[in-house]
Amino acid sequence: MIKLSRKMEYALIALKHLSLAEQLTPAKELSQRYQIPFDVVSRVLQILNQNDVVKSAQGTHGGYKLIKPLNSITFYELAEMIEGPMYLVK
């Protein structure tokens, strides 16, 4: 059984929402809709933006949009983006 961190869970929620959204989605909207702390969801979206999974737009009508197809991102790649490098432990 895999235990997910909250950040990883929030990343999956954000990606699912963005994959269905037809327009830019602000971090505040995700935070309110899914009752996720704003600072955590915004940090997750920043990480995804830095890794070219989503694109951000600044301004009054800004937000995030998915730019990479979800089927091209492996769970392992997403986990390394969000959690950092993974290592096997004894």
N, C-alpha and C positions, 0 to 999 in steps of 0.2 A: 504494500500500500504506500502511496506517495502522499506526503504531507506537504501542502503548499503554504508558503508564507502569505501574509496578507497582501504584500506588494504584488506578488505573482497573481493572486486571486483578483486584485483590482486591475491588473494589466489585462487579464483575460476578459473581465467585464467590459473594460474600455474598448478593447479590440472588437468584441462582439457588437457592442453598440455602434461603433464607428463603421463596422462593415455593413450595417443596416441603414445608417444615416445617409440622407441624400444631400445634406448641406453641412457646412462647418458646425462643429459641436464644441461649445466652450467647456472648459474644465469645470466651471461652476455648475453647469447643467448636469454633468455626470455626477458631481458630488451630491447635488440635491436629489437627483432622481434615484440614485442607488444608495443614498445615505452613507457615502464614503467621505472620510475627512478630506477637505479641499487640498491641504498641503501635500497629502500623500498622492492623491490622484494627479495633481499638477506635476509632481516630481516624476511619477511613472510616465506621464505623457511627454515630459521633457526627455526622458531616457529614450523613449520610442522615437521621438523626433531626431535625436542625435544619431540614432541607428537607421535613419531613413525608412522607418516603417510608417510613420505618420508625418504629415506636413502641418506646420502651424502657420496661422495668419494672425497678425497683430491688428489691433484696432477695435472699434466699437462693435463691429459685426465679425470679429475674429473668432478663432477656435481651431479645432484640429480636424483633419481629414485623413482617412486611410489612403496611402499611396502604394502600398505593397500588398499584393494578394495574400490573403491568410493561408492559402494552401501552399505558399512558397516559404513559409516560416515554420521551422520545426519547433517542437516544444522545448527541446534542448537549447536551440538558439535563443528563444525567448527567455528561458530561465537564465542563460548566461548574460543576456542584456540587462535583465532586472536585478539578478542576484550577484552577478560577477562570475569569475571563472569557477568552474566546478572541478573538484578533485575526488578521487577515490580514497577512502580512509580505511584503515585496518579495523 
